Amino acid sequence: MARGRRLVALAALICIHAGSAMTLRRANPIRRVVTMIQAMSKKVEEEGEAEEKMYEKFFCYCSNGAEKLGGEIADAQTKIPQLESSIQQTTEEIAQLGAGLAKSKQSRGDAKDAVGTATSLRAKEAAAFAAYSTETKANIDAMGKAVAALEKGVGGSFLQTSSAPLLRKITINLDMTSSDRDTLTSFLSTGSDSASGDSNEIIGILKQLKETMEGDLSKAGKTEDASIADFNGLTAAKAKEISALSKSIEDAITRNGDASVELTQLKGDLSDTSDALVENQKFLADMDKNCAAKKKQNGKNARRCAHRSKWHSQTRLRC
């Protein structure tokens, strides 16, 4: 601003000297001086207008800024507890999701282990039934052939067949009375139908043993069928359980990831809001002092501007 005053003073001096020179001669240099003074005058006026506009903006801010800052401070003071509550809730949710995820994984692991155990047991049961069924069917077949041979009266020739050793094994291992065992043993040793009595007695013993073994095989087959059904039911149920747990685990992992991102955003928002609150509170506390100082400074500038404008007008009139 001091520089502007010096320019105006210089222009005024030029104008005075140029005015006295005009009486002696009238030439284009005078017009150039006048044009220069007019340009400087316009620049000074523009600077004054710009300064006045800046002051108006600052004065408007001093008038309305406190209300605006107060509103921002109130909003932040309301928002901060809400963010803190949301952070706590989200943190608790993440902890619950973690616990639920661990439990679901454990349950799924247990279900898979149960299927594995049931599969192993089913395989053993199936193998045992297959062996029992094969052996029993062979024994039944051997007794059937022995009965047929005895009924035809060719019991001795039966002892030469491959079924005879099976019948001997049955006689040794199968649970029966001592009398029946002795009768069969005598027949298998001598081949005589009457070694231990009538052949009908031997046939009766064999038929009874055959019926017993067929009944046992039938029961074993039903037990095997029931075991298969139980196994299929168990594995089907466990498959559904595993599928549901896998879906639950996937959902929990997704939600846990989303909640973690949300928690990070909430913490960032809380930090930004808290920082802004501190800055606004500090600025509001200093606003009255700053605005008063600005008004005082502007008053001095206004007086200088008024003096400058009056002086400039006089100078222009002299020109």
Phi, psi and omega in degrees: 000322178298323179296322179297319180295321179295321178296319180294317179298317179297319179295322180296317179298317178300320182295320180297311180295321179295326180294318178293329180286338182294329179295332181276320181205148179243114185216170182300327180305327180294318179298323179294321179296316179299317179298320179297317180297319180297322179294317179294322179297318180296321180295318180297318180296320179296319178297320178296318179295320179296318179295323180293320178296318178299319179295319180299319178296316181293320179296321177297320179293321178296328181282319186253345185296322181299318179294318180295314179297320178300320178294319179294321179295316179298318179298318180294320180294332175281322185286323185301311177299325178294318178295318179298320178294317179296322178296317179296315180297317180293322177297316178295321179297318179297320179295318179294319178297321179296316179294316179295323179295317179296319180294317179296320178296320178295316180296320178295320177298318178297319180296319178294322178296321179297319178295318179297317179294316180296322179295317179296316179295320180297321179296318179295316179297319180296319179294319180295318179294320180299317179294315179297316182297319181295314180294316183294318179297322178295320178294318178298318180296320179296316179293325178296319179292322179296316179298318181296320180293317180294321180293333178272353180081021180239044182299325181296322180292335179297328182293346179269356182271169180288348181279339183300316179299326178295321180292323177297320180295320178298317182299326181281316190266333187284145179283116180204172179289157179298322181296313179296323180295318180295319180299313181292320180297319178297317180296315182290337181276317186256336184078006182269132180290340186246015182298325179235031180116196184293144179297333179299328178294319180294317179299318180297318179297314181296317179298319179296317178296320181297316179295320179298315181292323177296321177294317179297320180295321179297316178297318179297323178295319178294320177298320179295317178298318179295321179295320177296317180297318178297318180297314179298319178295317179297312182295324178295316179296317180292327178296318177295318179297316180297319179297316179295318179294322178297318177296318178297320180294316179299315179297319181294320179295317179297312181295323178297319177295316178297318181294323179295318176296316179300320180296317178298317179295319179297317179296320177296317178297319179297317180297315180296317181294319179295317179297316179296322179298314180298316181295316180294319179297319179293317180295320179295322179295327181268354188296314182301315180295316181295318181292321178297317179296321180293320179295319179297315179297319181293327178297317177298317180297323182295319179294319178296321180294320180296316178297317181296319180294319180296314181296320179296321179296317179297316179300319181294324180293320179297326178294000000 
